Structure formats: structure tokens, C-alpha cells
Amino acid sequence: MLDVSSNFQLIPASRYHLSLAVDDSEIREAQRLRHQVFAEEMGARLSSVLPGHDIDLYDPFCDHLLVRELGSGEVVGTYRILPPEAARRVGSYYSEQEFDLTRLHFLRPHMAELGRSCVHPAHRSGGVIARLWMGLADYMTRYGHEYLVGCASIGMADGGHIAASVYRQITERHLAPIEWRVTPRYRLPVESLDDGQTAALPPLIKGYARLGAMLCGEPAWNPDFNMADLLMLLPLAQLQRNYARHLIE
């Protein structure tokens, strides 16, 4: 893990406090929130060595952004970041379980991966995810990473129709050039699921789109989480231009 201090730049807020986790106890708080959202709320099948926590082999290699509610001190939002040097040590990016990233090979030395984004259900007005994005912009600038890559998930409770619709809508304006396209390992059959209806974009995908991220190809089906995942790529230059003005309100 990167050697970061507890003086990581904080985003002023009347209700929330943003920081990087500085020890295992803070990482455990993030893992408990992830379990609450992914397993208890969304029904994901998680395998973890510690009950009530979402833990995988990538966590020790990642930096963990935390948003706390000042009044309660509770962690109510989190995002983990796998920097490129840590991805080399662990042997892969997490998203390589779902996508063939061959065409992103030349970006790897400068590409950090985002994952496990979640917000407590009582704090989903937009303020928490906005502060997480502000923290990401600061982190990327501080450590000189030029690209962000990460999976944006869409629930499959309806059988995948919303996921297919969201994919169609995003491709109309945000599809990456061919040299940055990836191939899903378990492809979602969007052509048979798209009913032509317009679906509301999930907040995370809406945030990616507003910041200028590109969709790297077709969605993958993640059976453990019962999600359709879209791989998004965001150049730092685009994030620096847009994050302060176009965050989710």
C-alpha cells in the first residue's frame, strides 16, 4: 500500500469528512460497509475470511477512500484504488476477472483502478459520492496517475433489461475509440435484452459520463454480484477539467 499520511487533503463539508484509510481498523470499517451494501442489501454471494466483511485478495494492495459522517463518526461511503505499481505486485487488475484488457496494455504503467464503490443507503443524496470523486481527483494528481479504469455496475434484478438499455444509451455518446475497447469474459446478451425503453442512468455511471469517461465495450455479467458491469476509462486530464463542476448533485 502507498505510504500516505493522515493529513491527506480533506474536502471541507458541513456534514462529511473525507480521508484515506491509515490502518487496518479503518479498512475493516470500509469492508463492513461493503458487506452491508453488496451482500445484505443487494444479495451478492461473497466469500470472506471474516463474517460481516467483504474482503478479497486485492484489499491489502489498495488504498481506501473513506467518507465519514461527522456527527456519528460512521463510514458512510468508500472507494478503493489499486495503483499501477500495486497491480503489478498482485499480478492483475481486479477487472481482469471480467474483461480481457489486452488493448489497454500500454496504459498500464499510468493506470489506477477503482472498485468497490458503495454508499450507505441513508446517505445517497449525492453528497457522499461527490466527495469521493473529489478525493479521487486529488489522489490521481498527487501520485501522477494518468488514467482511471473501473467497473460501473447495474443491477440485474429485472433480468438485464435496464442494463441493456443503459449500455445502449452510453454507447451513443461515450464509446471509447477502438484501440481502447475490451472484451467481456462473460458477455451480457444485450441484443436480446434491450426493449428499446429509456432507463435512468445509475448515479455512478451518470457521474462517470458527466466527467467525460469512456465506455470500453460491451457489459460483462458478474454472477456473484448478479450485476452487469461496464468498464469505464477516464483520463486524468478530463477529470481535472470537469470534476468540480459536474459532480452528482
Secondary structure, DSSP 4 states (H G I P E B T S, - for coil): -----TTPPPPP-SSEEEEE--SHHHHHHHHHHHHIIIIIIT------SSTT----TTGGGSEEEEEEETTT--EEEEEEEE-HHHHHHHTS-GGGGTEE-GGGGGGGGGEEEEEEEEE-GGG-SSHHHHHHHHHHHHHHHHHT--EEEEEEEEE-TTSSHHHHHHHHHHHHHHBPPGGG--EESSB--HHHH--S---PPPHHHHHHHHTT-EE-SSPEEETTTTEEEEEEEEEHHHHHHHHHHHS--
